[in-house]
């Protein structure tokens, strides 16, 4: 695509085939490709959206911030030059390229920053986008001032007003990503949407269509159109300012008045647009698509008006915005963009009417079917249809929209080939004029409308609706069993769907749902708008076999669970949250089947739920049987237990990164572990009394995490707070007392985070050090709660079994995170060497009795005091007994070579993996 000739204000009534082709105009990749790239990414994301966090937000912004904003920057510059005809070089291609690169970079950064909840990244992206658009506005102003007086200069003024809106809208969006209270979130979200859609997009559209719309219809501009557009512009601007003020100060009537004023302005402007459509109704895909987009724009404005007028408070304005987003993104933005580009792309390729028509034929291909599928399909998706119908129809709508992309490339190729065929003959040869073929003559008065395509599209939609109803007949009263799980099962009852939808807003915060119990009439479709109001933690909701994504703080997702016919219960699936009481009771009123104990038949794992089957899995209930281990399996990456010697530094800096990774917990057995720095146990810190430790915690996981150092004495409020994914904090403390101290994640449920591996040791020696020894080892004992059958034999790894943890039934008890690893990779010693073992019981539940078979301890240090020391001549100790979170050290020498087993003398735990070996040699 290249520079377009000025759109004709009063195009001729007759369109003759030119006697010679117009000169070519070339292409410009930076201008032509990014918009298409954003559209392709939006289509791809739609296909995989269940697996992508914040997918709904990304889909909306790939279209609006990505494709549409790029196109506005490109084409408003293009039309400004076409209308004003300013001197070359005033705003050349290099300057435009810089703006487009800034916009492209800022958009990409923003699209990464918001879903990852990295607010500084979001802020950088927003600043870059705003900078690009403000610079764009400055250049438009320079062109306007440099141009000679002429008609339709008001179009450029529309562009300037639009350019002033986007930085405001982007700033509001960046503020939303920071995390706000519900009331402020609702107010700023509404302001963000309205300023961007009605201002940045709306003013650009109204300014452009003043001249482009009649040109697309191939008719004259209506008399008085420029005057009406000039009168409407200040009203538009006043309405936008009033919208911004009304939402920010929270005065609802002011916001409603602003929306009404904007609608009145739109009617004043639209009176100039309707006249060309009456004179020459749309016959091609481009104007038909743009006309449909304008209709959806009005519908979207009406939906916003209704929502602002009817919601009881600002906090609820932001909830249930899904239909509005669908109307504005699919109905308005996507159709507007594809329709406008269907006209503009063939035009900018140039080459005369024949060449343009050659490309236009592809853009009009299957036009009736595409328009019907998109618009009627969108109407069906907005109706209270079964979820199966909505999925099938929305897929077809997406396919109809995505068809534009291959058609665009085919149209460009056809136009370029036609341009080559129409090239002037070589110098010296007689000019020839090709005889128009029947196909050439047939496109002189093109029409996109086809009765066959209309019937086919409607039949396809009807078929999909029928298939959806057949898959879920109970939703329309065609029979079927609707129970607690939404499927036929014991204890379910026949429920006649009411055709009504109950929508409930539920907040997740502080390990609970608010409200914790909701009521829904039997036969109603239940939609839950889940809001994560927890400022630091990630939550989700599992209900009736459906589950939301894990929501970052401040995020929202709608969960449609279908027709509800019996009492049931939902819960947060993040490990331990359900056991902490994060459950949602659904009470069904009217005829229904009560679900005993509120138990959902989709309980994950199918064990430990108090139904009897779970207990059977654990035998006599004493403990979870240790999984059968392959005797030939080897630990692939054993943990080095050697304590690194102290250096001369007195300030210790370390970054601990919270990560969730699959790791070995026994030879051949894996579990999804929550870790510090990705290891089976956190790194050991080593220092002296008086040393300073500066620890940076970075949360690279999918849920909230924190850090608690027992070696530091300070108020826990700030340094031990839970941080959300993507956040970080710095924890600084001075070691004031000697000993081996535990550190761990203290986010609730704390037991789950410790059991999952988020623990480690801090060894603090006295200021003058400890007596030297020949070898020093560190052993951290902890428990592993494994989902039965997971992580071995080809079964996928699972996270901590919170039910087994609650019942204190560990599958393994381990040293340094992996069962039996020091049987395969023994501790080393030489006869006569003095060996010191530092031992920490990290729990979270089980005590330890650390014992070395065949060895006797001559030194025993427990929790800051020597239990046995040099002054106790001829005395010894056999075990270091520790409760959870206690630690100490022992010293011994080995009298002869051999293999000395190391165990927790709580023998059931040794049999679960808390064992190892010291291999002693003569040298």
C-alpha positions in Angstrom: 0.0 0.0 0.0 1.2 3.5 -0.8 0.0 7.0 -0.9 -3.6 7.3 -1.8 -4.9 10.0 -4.1 -7.3 12.5 -2.4 -10.8 11.0 -2.0 -13.1 12.7 -4.4 -15.5 15.0 -2.6 -17.9 14.9 -5.5 -17.1 11.8 -7.5 -18.4 11.6 -11.1 -21.6 9.9 -11.8 -20.0 7.8 -14.5 -16.9 5.7 -13.9 -15.1 5.1 -17.1 -12.3 2.6 -17.6 -9.1 4.7 -18.0 -7.4 4.7 -21.4 -4.1 4.0 -19.7 -3.2 2.6 -16.3 -2.2 5.0 -13.5 1.4 4.8 -12.4 2.2 2.4 -9.6 2.6 3.7 -6.1 4.7 1.0 -4.3 4.5 -0.5 -0.8 5.7 0.3 2.7 6.1 -2.6 5.1 6.1 -0.7 8.3 2.8 0.9 7.4 1.1 -2.1 5.8 2.1 -5.1 7.9 1.7 -4.4 11.7 -2.0 -4.0 11.5 -2.4 -7.4 9.8 0.1 -8.9 12.3 -2.1 -7.8 15.2 -5.2 -9.2 13.6 -3.5 -12.6 13.0 -2.3 -12.7 16.6 -5.8 -11.9 17.8 -7.2 -14.8 15.7 -4.5 -17.2 17.0 -5.1 -16.2 20.6 -8.8 -16.8 20.2 -8.0 -20.4 19.2 -5.9 -21.0 22.3 -7.5 -18.6 24.8 -8.4 -21.2 27.4 -4.7 -21.8 28.0 -3.6 -18.1 28.1 -3.8 -15.9 31.2 -5.8 -12.7 30.7 -6.8 -13.9 27.2 -9.9 -11.8 27.0 -8.0 -8.6 27.8 -5.4 -9.6 25.2 -7.9 -10.3 22.5 -9.6 -7.0 23.0 -6.4 -5.0 23.0 -4.8 -6.9 20.1 -7.7 -5.5 18.0 -8.2 -2.1 19.5 -4.7 -1.1 20.7 -2.8 -3.1 18.2 -4.6 -3.3 14.8 -7.0 -0.4 15.0 -4.7 2.1 16.6 -1.9 1.4 14.1 -4.4 1.8 11.2 -5.7 5.1 12.6 -2.1 6.4 12.8 -1.5 5.4 9.2 -4.7 6.4 7.5 -5.4 9.6 9.3 -1.9 10.8 8.2 -2.7 9.6 4.7 -6.1 11.3 4.5 -4.7 14.5 6.0 -2.2 14.7 3.2 -4.8 13.8 0.6 -7.1 16.6 1.8 -4.5 19.4 2.6 -1.9 18.6 -0.1 0.9 20.0 2.1 4.4 20.4 0.7 6.6 17.3 0.5 9.0 16.8 3.3 6.8 18.4 6.0 6.3 15.1 7.6 8.3 12.6 5.5 8.4 8.9 5.6 11.4 8.7 8.0 9.5 10.8 10.6 6.4 8.7 10.2 8.5 5.5 10.6 9.9 6.7 13.9 6.3 7.3 15.2 5.2 3.9 14.0 8.2 2.1 15.6 7.5 3.9 18.9 3.8 2.8 18.7 4.7 -0.7 17.8 7.2 -1.0 20.6 4.9 0.6 23.1 2.0 -1.7 22.1 4.1 -4.8 22.4 5.4 -3.8 25.8 1.9 -3.0 27.1 0.5 -6.3 25.8 3.2 -8.1 27.9 3.1 -5.8 30.9 -0.6 -6.0 31.8 -1.1 -9.9 31.6 2.2 -10.4 33.6 1.1 -7.8 36.2 4.5 -6.0 35.8 3.2 -2.5 36.3 6.5 -0.7 35.5 6.5 -2.5 32.1 2.9 -1.4 31.6 3.8 2.1 32.4 6.7 2.2 29.9 4.4 0.8 27.2 1.7 3.3 27.9 4.2 6.2 27.8 5.5 5.0 24.4 2.1 4.7 22.9 1.0 8.1 24.2 4.3 9.6 22.9 3.7 8.2 19.4 0.1 9.5 19.3 1.0 12.9 20.7 3.8 13.3 18.1 1.3 12.2 15.4 -1.1 14.9 16.6 1.6 17.6 16.5 2.5 16.6 12.9 -1.2 16.8 11.9 -1.3 20.3 13.4 1.7 21.4 11.5 0.2 20.1 8.2 -3.1 22.0 9.0 -1.3 25.3 9.7 0.9 25.0 6.5 -2.0 24.2 4.2 -4.0 26.6 2.1 -7.7 27.1 2.9 -9.8 24.4 1.4 -12.8 22.1 1.9 -13.1 19.4 4.6 -10.3 20.8 6.8 -12.7 19.8 9.6 -11.7 16.2 9.1 -8.2 17.0 10.3 -9.6 18.8 13.3 -11.5 15.6 14.2 -8.1 13.8 14.0 -6.5 16.3 16.3 -9.3 15.9 18.9 -9.0 12.1 18.6 -5.2 12.3 19.1 -5.7 14.3 22.3 -8.0 11.5 23.6 -5.8 8.5 23.3 -3.0 9.6 25.8 -5.7 10.2 28.4 -7.3 6.8 27.7 -3.9 5.1 27.8 -3.1 6.8 31.1 -6.3 5.5 32.6 -5.5 2.0 31.4 -2.1 2.1 33.0 -3.7 3.2 36.2 -6.1 0.3 36.1 -3.2 -2.1 35.8 -1.8 -0.8 39.1 -4.7 -2.3 41.1 -7.5 -0.3 42.6 -10.6 -0.7 44.8 -13.7 -1.9 43.1 -15.3 1.6 43.0 -12.3 3.3 41.5 -11.8 0.3 39.2 -15.3 0.7 37.9 -15.1 4.4 37.4 -11.7 4.4 35.7 -12.6 1.4 33.5 -15.6 3.2 32.2 -13.6 6.4 31.6 -10.9 4.3 29.8 -13.4 2.6 27.5 -15.4 5.7 26.6 -12.4 8.0 26.0 -10.7 5.4 23.8 -13.8 4.1 21.9 -15.8 7.3 21.6 -12.8 9.6 21.4 -9.8 8.1 19.8 -11.7 5.7 17.6 -15.0 7.5 17.3 -13.7 10.9 16.4 -11.4 9.4 13.8 -14.2 7.4 12.3 -16.6 10.3 12.1 -14.0 12.6 10.6 -12.9 10.1 8.0 -16.3 8.9 6.9 -17.4 12.4 6.1 -15.6 12.0 2.8 -14.7 8.3 2.6 -18.2 7.0 3.1 -19.7 8.6 -0.1 -16.6 7.7 -2.0 -17.0 4.0 -1.0 -20.7 4.2 -2.1 -19.5 5.9 -5.3 -21.9 8.8 -4.9 -21.8 12.5 -4.0 -21.3 14.0 -0.6 -24.5 15.2 0.9 -25.1 19.0 0.8 -24.3 20.6 4.0 -22.3 17.6 5.3 -19.2 19.7 6.1 -21.3 22.2 8.0 -23.0 19.6 10.1 -19.7 17.9 10.9 -18.3 21.3 11.9 -21.3 21.8 14.3 -21.0 18.3 15.7 -17.3 18.4 16.6 -17.4 20.8 19.6 -20.4 18.8 20.9 -18.4 15.6 20.6 -15.5 17.1 22.5 -17.8 18.6 25.2 -19.4 15.2 25.7 -16.0 13.5 26.1 -14.8 16.0 28.6 -18.1 15.6 30.5 -17.7 11.8 30.4 -14.2 12.0 31.8 -15.2 14.5 34.6 -18.4 12.6 35.5 -16.7 9.2 35.9 -13.7 10.5 37.7 -15.6 12.5 40.3 -18.3 9.8 40.5 -21.4 11.8 39.5 -23.6 9.4 37.6 -26.1 11.9 36.2 -23.2 13.9 34.7 -21.9 10.8 32.9 -25.3 9.9 31.7 -25.8 13.4 30.4 -22.5 13.2 28.5 -23.5 10.0 26.8 -26.8 11.5 25.7 -25.0 14.5 24.4 -22.6 12.3 22.5 -25.6 10.4 21.0 -27.2 13.7 19.9 -23.9 14.8 18.3 -23.8 11.4 16.5 -27.3 11.9 15.1 -26.3 15.4 13.9 -23.2 14.0 12.2 -25.1 10.9 10.9 -27.7 13.0 9.1 -25.0 13.8 6.7 -24.0 10.1 6.3 -27.5 8.7 5.7 -28.2 10.8 2.6 -25.4 9.1 0.5 -26.6 5.7 1.6 -30.2 6.5 0.5 -28.9 7.7 -2.9 -26.6 4.7 -3.4 -27.2 1.8 -1.0 -24.1 -0.4 -0.3 -23.5 -2.9 -3.0 -19.9 -4.0 -2.1 -18.5 -5.7 1.0 -16.5 -2.6 2.1 -19.4 -0.1 2.6 -21.7 -2.9 3.9 -19.2 -3.9 6.5 -18.6 -0.3 7.6 -22.3 0.3 7.7 -22.8 -2.7 9.9 -20.0 -1.5 12.2 -21.7 1.9 12.6 -24.9 0.1 13.6 -23.1 -1.9 16.3 -21.4 1.3 17.5 -24.8 2.7 18.2 -25.9 -0.5 20.0 -22.7 -0.5 22.1 -23.4 3.1 23.1 -26.9 2.1 24.1 -25.6 -0.8 26.2 -23.2 1.5 28.0 -25.9 4.0 28.7 -28.1 1.2 30.1 -25.4 -0.2 32.3 -24.5 3.2 33.7 -28.1 4.0 34.4 -29.1 0.7 36.0 -26.1 -0.6 38.0 -26.4 0.3 41.7 -22.8 1.5 42.2 -19.6 2.2 40.3 -18.0 -1.0 41.4 -20.6 -3.0 39.5 -20.3 -1.0 36.3 -17.1 -2.9 35.4 -18.7 -6.3 36.0 -20.6 -8.0 33.2 -18.8 -5.9 30.6 -18.5 -8.9 28.4 -21.5 -8.2 26.0 -20.3 -4.5 25.6 -16.8 -5.7 24.8 -18.2 -8.2 22.2 -20.3 -5.5 20.6 -17.4 -3.0 20.4 -14.6 -5.3 19.4 -16.4 -7.7 17.1 -19.4 -5.8 15.9 -17.8 -2.3 15.7 -14.0 -2.4 15.6 -13.3 -5.6 13.7 -16.0 -4.9 11.0 -15.0 -1.3 10.7 -11.3 -2.2 10.1 -11.9 -5.0 7.7 -14.5 -3.0 5.8 -12.3 0.1 5.5 -9.3 -1.9 4.4 -11.3 -3.8 1.9 -11.8 -0.5 0.1 -8.5 1.2 0.8 -6.0 -1.5 0.0 -7.1 -2.0 -3.6 -7.3 1.8 -4.0 -3.8 2.5 -2.8 -2.3 -0.1 -5.1 -3.4 2.1 -8.0 -3.2 1.2 -11.6 -6.6 2.3 -12.8 -10.1 1.1 -12.5 -9.4 -2.3 -14.1 -6.6 -3.0 -11.7 -8.6 -1.8 -8.7 -11.6 -4.0 -9.7 -9.3 -7.1 -10.1 -8.3 -6.7 -6.4 -11.8 -5.7 -5.3 -13.3 -8.9 -6.6 -11.3 -10.9 -3.9 -12.3 -8.5 -1.1 -16.0 -9.0 -2.1 -15.7 -12.8 -2.2 -18.4 -14.5 -0.2 -19.4 -11.1 1.0 -23.0 -11.9 1.9 -22.1 -15.0 3.7 -19.4 -13.3 5.8 -21.7 -10.4 6.7 -24.5 -12.6 7.8 -22.3 -15.0 9.7 -20.6 -12.1 11.6 -23.7 -10.1 12.4 -26.4 -12.7 12.9 -23.8 -14.9 14.7 -23.0 -12.0 17.0 -26.6 -11.5 17.8 -27.0 -15.2 18.7 -23.9 -15.1 21.0 -25.4 -12.1 22.9 -28.7 -14.0 23.5 -29.1 -16.4 26.5 -28.4 -19.5 24.4 -26.7 -22.7 25.7 -23.0 -22.4 26.1 -22.5 -25.1 23.4 -24.4 -23.0 20.9 -22.4 -19.9 21.9 -19.1 -21.8 21.4 -20.0 -23.2 18.0 -21.5 -19.9 16.7 -18.6 -17.7 18.0 -16.1 -20.1 16.3 -18.0 -19.5 13.0 -18.0 -15.7 13.6 -14.2 -15.8 14.2 -13.8 -17.8 11.0 -15.8 -15.3 9.0 -13.8 -12.4 10.3 -10.5 -14.3 9.8 -11.4 -15.0 6.1 -10.5 -11.3 5.4 -6.8 -12.1 5.9 -6.2 -14.6 3.1 -8.6 -12.7 0.9 -6.6 -9.6 1.4 -3.4 -11.3 0.2 -5.2 -12.9 -2.7 -6.7 -9.5 -3.6 -3.3 -7.7 -3.5 -1.8 -10.5 -5.7 -4.6 -10.2 -8.2 -4.3 -6.4 -8.4 -0.5 -6.6 -8.9 -0.9 -9.1 -11.7 -3.6 -6.9 -13.3 -1.2 -4.0 -13.1 1.5 -5.9 -14.9 -0.9 -7.0 -17.6 -2.0 -3.4 -18.1 1.5 -2.0 -18.3 2.3 0.3 -21.3 3.8 -1.6 -24.3 7.6 -1.2 -24.9 8.8 1.9 -26.7 8.3 1.8 -30.4 5.4 -0.7 -30.4 1.9 0.2 -31.2 -0.3 0.8 -28.1 -3.0 -1.7 -27.7 -6.1 -1.6 -25.6 -7.4 -5.0 -24.4 -10.9 -5.8 -25.3 -13.0 -6.0 -22.2 -14.0 -9.6 -21.5 -17.4 -10.7 -20.2 -15.9 -10.9 -16.7 -14.6 -7.3 -17.1 -18.0 -6.0 -18.1 -19.7 -7.9 -15.2 -17.8 -6.0 -12.6 -18.8 -2.5 -13.8 -21.7 -2.5 -11.4 -20.6 -4.9 -8.7 -22.9 -6.2 -5.9 -22.0 -8.2 -2.9 -25.5 -9.4 -2.2 -26.4 -13.0 -3.1 -29.5 -14.9 -2.2 -27.7 -18.2 -2.3 -25.1 -17.0 0.1 -27.7 -15.6 2.4 -29.6 -18.9 2.5 -26.5 -20.9 3.0 -25.2 -18.7 5.9 -28.6 -18.8 7.7 -28.8 -22.5 7.2 -25.3 -23.0 8.7 -26.2 -20.9 11.7 -29.5 -22.8 12.2 -27.6 -26.1 12.0 -25.1 -25.0 14.7 -27.9 -23.9 16.9 -29.6 -27.3 16.4 -26.4 -29.2 17.2 -25.9 -27.1 20.3 -29.4 -27.7 21.6 -29.1 -31.4 20.9 -25.9 -31.4 23.0 -27.7 -29.6 25.9 -31.4 -30.2 25.5 -32.3 -29.4 29.1 -31.5 -25.8 28.6 -34.6 -25.3 26.5 -36.9 -27.7 28.4 -36.4 -30.6 26.0 -35.8 -33.0 28.9 -32.6 -34.4 30.4 -31.3 -34.7 33.9 -29.7 -31.7 35.5 -28.0 -32.4 38.8 -25.3 -30.9 40.8 -22.7 -31.5 38.2 -24.9 -30.4 35.3 -25.1 -34.0 33.9 -27.2 -37.1 34.5 -26.1 -38.7 37.7 -27.4 -40.3 40.9 -29.3 -37.9 43.0 -30.1 -35.5 40.1 -33.5 -34.4 39.2 -35.3 -33.2 36.1 -35.4 -29.4 36.0 -37.3 -27.3 33.6 -35.1 -24.4 32.4 -36.6 -21.0 33.2 -34.9 -19.3 30.4 -33.5 -16.8 32.9 -29.9 -16.1 33.8 -28.8 -15.4 37.3 -25.5 -13.4 37.4 -23.7 -13.0 40.7 -20.6 -11.0 41.5 -18.2 -12.9 43.8 -15.0 -11.6 45.3 -12.0 -13.7 46.2 -10.1 -12.3 49.2 -8.4 -13.4 52.4 -8.9 -17.1 51.7 -12.6 -16.8 51.3 -15.3 -15.9 48.8 -17.5 -13.0 49.4 -20.3 -13.8 49.5 -19.5 -17.4 50.6 -23.0 -18.6 49.7 -25.3 -17.6 46.8 -28.9 -18.5 46.0 -30.2 -19.3 42.5 -33.6 -20.4 41.3 -33.8 -24.0 40.1 -33.5 -24.1 36.3 -31.8 -20.7 36.0 -28.5 -20.4 34.1 -25.8 -19.4 36.6 -23.1 -16.9 35.6 -20.5 -15.9 38.2 -18.4 -12.8 37.8 -15.3 -13.7 39.8 -13.2 -10.7 40.9 -9.9 -11.3 42.6 -9.9 -8.6 45.3 -6.9 -10.1 47.1 -4.1 -7.6 46.6 -1.3 -10.2 46.8 -2.6 -13.7 45.9 -3.8 -15.5 42.9 -7.2 -17.3 43.1 -9.7 -19.1 40.8 -13.1 -20.9 41.1 -14.0 -24.5 40.2 -17.7 -25.1 40.0 -19.7 -27.8 38.3 -16.8 -29.0 36.2 -16.0 -25.5 35.0 -13.0 -23.5 36.1 -11.8 -19.9 35.7 -8.2 -19.1 34.9 -6.0 -18.3 37.9 -6.7 -14.6 38.3 -4.1 -12.1 39.2 -4.9 -9.4 41.8 -7.6 -7.1 40.4 -8.5 -9.5 37.5 -12.0 -10.5 36.6 -13.4 -13.5 34.7 -17.0 -14.6 34.0 -17.8 -18.3 34.7 -20.9 -19.7 32.9 -21.8 -23.0 34.6 -25.0 -23.6 32.8 -28.4 -24.6 34.2 -28.3 -25.3 37.9 -30.6 -28.0 39.3 -29.2 -28.9 42.7 -27.2 -27.5 45.6 -23.5 -27.7 45.0 -20.2 -26.2 46.1 -17.3 -24.6 44.3 -13.8 -24.0 45.5 -10.4 -22.4 44.7 -8.2 -25.1 43.2 -4.9 -23.6 44.2 -3.3 -26.0 46.7 -4.4 -25.6 50.2 -6.9 -22.7 49.6 -9.9 -25.0 49.7 -8.7 -26.5 52.9 -8.4 -23.0 54.3 -12.1 -22.6 53.8 -12.1 -21.0 50.3 -15.4 -22.6 49.2 -18.5 -21.2 47.6 -21.9 -22.8 48.4 -24.6 -22.6 45.8 -28.1 -23.0 47.2 -30.8 -23.8 44.7 -34.4 -22.7 45.5 -37.5 -24.4 44.2 -37.7 -28.1 43.2 -34.2 -29.5 43.1 -32.0 -32.4 44.3 -30.0 -31.4 47.3 -26.4 -32.6 47.0 -25.4 -34.5 50.2 -22.7 -32.6 52.1 -22.6 -30.0 49.2 -20.0 -32.3 47.5 -19.3 -31.7 43.9 -18.9 -34.9 41.9 -16.0 -33.3 40.1 -13.8 -33.2 43.2 -10.2 -33.2 42.0 -8.3 -36.3 42.7 -11.2 -38.2 44.0 -9.6 -38.9 47.3 -9.5 -37.5 50.8 -13.0 -36.0 50.5 -14.5 -37.9 53.4 -16.7 -40.1 51.2 -15.1 -43.4 52.2 -13.3 -44.0 48.9 -10.5 -41.6 50.0 -9.9 -43.4 53.2 -9.6 -46.7 51.4 -6.7 -45.3 49.4 -4.8 -44.8 52.6 -5.3 -48.3 54.1 -5.6 -48.0 57.9 -5.3 -44.2 57.8 -1.9 -44.2 59.6 -0.2 -42.7 56.6 -0.2 -42.6 52.9 1.7 -45.8 51.7 5.1 -44.9 50.2 4.7 -45.4 46.4 6.4 -48.4 45.1 9.9 -47.3 43.8 11.8 -48.8 41.0 14.9 -50.3 42.6 16.9 -49.5 39.5 15.8 -45.8 39.4 18.5 -43.3 40.2 18.3 -39.8 41.5 19.2 -37.7 38.5 20.3 -34.5 40.3 21.2 -35.1 44.0 21.6 -32.1 46.3 25.1 -31.4 47.5 24.8 -31.4 51.3 28.3 -29.8 51.9 28.2 -26.5 53.8 30.3 -23.9 51.9 33.0 -22.4 54.2 32.6 -18.8 55.5 34.3 -16.0 53.6 35.4 -12.6 54.7 32.3 -10.7 53.6 29.9 -9.3 56.3 27.1 -8.2 53.9 25.4 -11.1 52.1 23.3 -10.4 49.1 21.1 -13.0 47.5 18.1 -13.1 45.2 15.5 -15.8 45.9 13.2 -16.4 43.0 9.9 -18.1 43.7 9.3 -20.7 41.0 6.9 -23.6 40.4 8.7 -26.4 38.7 8.6 -30.2 38.3 11.3 -31.8 40.4 12.3 -35.2 41.8 11.0 -36.1 45.2 12.3 -39.7 45.1 14.1 -41.8 42.5 11.8 -41.9 39.5 9.0 -39.9 41.2 8.3 -36.2 40.4 6.0 -33.5 41.9 5.2 -30.0 40.9 7.2 -28.1 43.6 7.0 -24.6 44.7 10.6 -23.5 45.2 13.2 -20.9 46.0 15.6 -20.8 43.0 14.2 -23.9 41.5 15.9 -26.5 43.8 14.5 -29.3 45.9 15.5 -27.2 49.0 16.2 -23.5 49.3 19.9 -22.4 49.1 21.7 -22.4 52.5 22.8 -19.0 53.8 26.0 -18.9 56.0 27.3 -16.1 58.1 28.3 -14.8 61.5 26.7 -12.9 64.3 26.7 -9.2 63.2 26.5 -9.9 59.5 23.9 -8.2 57.3 21.7 -10.2 54.9 20.0 -8.4 52.0 17.6 -10.8 50.4 15.6 -9.9 47.3 12.5 -12.0 46.7 11.2 -12.2 43.2 7.9 -13.9 42.5 8.2 -15.7 39.2 5.3 -18.1 40.0 1.6 -18.2 39.3 0.4 -17.4 42.8 1.3 -15.2 45.8 4.5 -16.1 47.7 6.4 -14.5 50.6 9.5 -15.1 52.8 10.0 -15.4 56.5 13.5 -15.5 58.0 13.6 -16.9 61.6 17.2 -15.6 61.7 16.0 -12.0 61.6 14.2 -10.1 64.4 11.9 -7.4 62.9 8.2 -6.6 62.4 6.9 -8.9 59.7 4.3 -6.5 58.2 6.3 -5.3 55.2 9.3 -7.7 54.6 7.2 -10.8 55.1 4.1 -9.7 53.1 2.8 -11.8 50.3 3.7 -10.5 46.8 1.8 -11.2 43.7 3.3 -12.8 40.6 5.7 -10.5 38.9 6.4 -8.4 42.1 9.5 -8.3 44.3 10.6 -7.1 47.7 13.8 -6.7 49.6 14.2 -8.2 53.1 17.1 -7.0 55.1 18.1 -8.2 58.6 21.1 -8.4 60.8 22.1 -11.7 62.4 22.1 -11.2 66.1 22.2 -14.7 67.5 24.0 -17.9 66.5 22.3 -21.2 65.4 20.6 -22.8 62.5 17.5 -21.0 61.5 14.6 -21.9 59.2 13.4 -19.7 56.4 10.2 -20.4 54.5 7.3 -19.0 52.5 4.7 -17.7 55.0 1.8 -17.3 52.6 -1.4 -19.0 53.6 -1.9 -21.9 53.7 1.6 -22.0 55.1 1.7 -25.7 55.5 1.2 -26.2 51.7 3.9 -23.7 50.8 6.5 -25.3 53.2 5.5 -28.9 52.2 5.8 -27.9 48.5 9.5 -27.1 49.0 9.6 -23.4 49.9 12.0 -23.7 52.8 15.7 -23.6 53.6 18.4 -23.0 56.3 20.3 -20.0 57.6 23.4 -21.0 59.6 24.8 -18.2 61.8 28.0 -18.9 63.6 29.3 -16.9 66.7 31.2 -13.8 65.9 34.5 -15.5 66.6 33.5 -18.7 64.7 33.1 -22.3 65.7 35.9 -24.8 66.4 37.2 -26.0 63.0 36.1 -29.4 61.7 37.2 -31.5 58.7 33.8 -31.7 57.1 30.4 -30.0 57.5 27.1 -31.1 56.1 23.6 -29.6 56.1 20.5 -31.7 56.3 17.0 -30.2 56.1 14.2 -32.7 56.8 10.7 -32.1 55.4 7.7 -34.0 54.2 6.3 -34.7 50.7 2.5 -35.0 50.3 2.1 -36.7 46.9 -1.2 -37.2 45.0 -1.4 -41.0 44.7 -0.2 -42.3 41.4 1.1 -38.9 40.1 4.6 -38.2 38.9 5.5 -41.8 38.1 4.7 -44.6 35.6 4.0 -42.0 32.9 1.4 -40.1 35.0 1.8 -36.3 35.0 3.2 -34.6 38.1 0.7 -32.9 40.5 1.1 -30.3 43.1 0.9 -30.9 46.9 -2.0 -33.1 48.0 -3.6 -30.7 50.4 -6.0 -33.3 51.8 -3.2 -35.6 52.7 -1.3 -32.7 54.2 -4.3 -31.8 56.3 -4.6 -35.4 57.6 -0.7 -35.5 58.1 -0.3 -38.5 55.8 3.0 -37.9 53.9 4.1 -40.1 51.1 7.8 -39.4 51.8 9.8 -37.8 54.5 13.0 -36.5 52.9 16.5 -35.1 53.5 17.1 -32.0 51.4 14.0 -32.5 49.3 14.6 -36.0 47.8 13.9 -39.3 49.5 16.7 -41.8 49.7 19.1 -39.6 47.7 22.0 -40.0 50.2 21.6 -43.8 50.1 22.6 -43.5 46.4 25.0 -40.6 46.9 26.4 -41.1 50.4 28.0 -38.5 52.7 31.8 -38.9 52.7 34.2 -39.1 55.6 37.6 -40.5 56.5 38.5 -42.4 59.6 39.5 -40.0 62.4 38.0 -36.9 60.7 35.8 -34.7 62.8 32.4 -34.3 61.0 29.7 -31.7 61.8 26.1 -32.3 60.7 23.8 -29.2 60.8 20.2 -30.5 61.0 17.0 -28.5 60.5 13.5 -29.9 60.8 11.5 -27.8 58.3 8.3 -29.9 58.9 5.8 -28.6 58.3 4.4 -31.3 60.7 6.7 -34.2 61.5 9.4 -34.2 64.3 12.8 -35.7 63.6 15.2 -37.8 65.6 18.5 -37.6 63.7 20.6 -40.7 64.3 23.7 -42.2 62.7 23.8 -46.0 63.1 27.2 -47.0 64.5 28.1 -43.5 65.5 28.1 -41.6 68.8 28.0 -37.9 69.1 30.5 -36.2 71.4 29.0 -32.7 70.7 25.4 -31.8 70.5 24.0 -28.3 70.0 20.3 -27.6 70.1 18.5 -24.3 69.6 21.2 -22.0 70.7 22.7 -24.1 73.5 25.2 -27.0 73.8 23.5 -30.1 75.2 26.8 -31.9 75.1 30.2 -30.2 74.7 33.9 -30.6 75.3 33.5 -30.2 79.1 31.4 -33.3 79.2 34.2 -35.9 79.2 33.3 -39.5 78.4 29.7 -38.5 77.7 27.9 -39.0 74.4 24.6 -38.7 72.6 22.7 -41.0 70.2 20.2 -38.7 68.5 19.4 -35.0 67.9 15.7 -34.7 68.6 13.9 -31.8 66.8 10.4 -30.5 66.6 9.2 -28.7 63.4 11.2 -25.4 62.9 14.0 -26.5 65.3 17.6 -27.1 64.5 21.1 -27.7 65.8 24.3 -29.6 65.0 26.2 -32.6 66.1 29.8 -33.7 65.8 31.4 -37.1 65.8 34.4 -39.0 64.5 34.2 -42.4 62.9 36.4 -45.1 64.4 36.8 -47.4 61.4 36.0 -47.6 57.7 32.5 -48.8 56.6 29.0 -47.7 55.7 27.1 -45.9 58.5 23.3 -45.5 57.9 21.8 -42.1 58.6 18.1 -42.1 59.6 15.4 -40.3 61.4 14.8 -42.7 64.3 11.1 -42.1 64.0 11.4 -45.3 62.0 8.2 -44.9 59.9 9.7 -41.7 58.5 13.0 -43.4 57.8 11.0 -46.0 55.8 9.4 -43.1 53.9 12.8 -41.8 52.8 14.4 -40.0 55.7 17.6 -42.0 55.4 21.0 -41.9 53.9 24.5 -43.3 54.4 28.0 -42.1 55.5 30.7 -43.8 53.5 33.8 -43.8 55.7 37.2 -44.7 54.2 40.7 -45.1 55.6 42.0 -42.3 53.5 
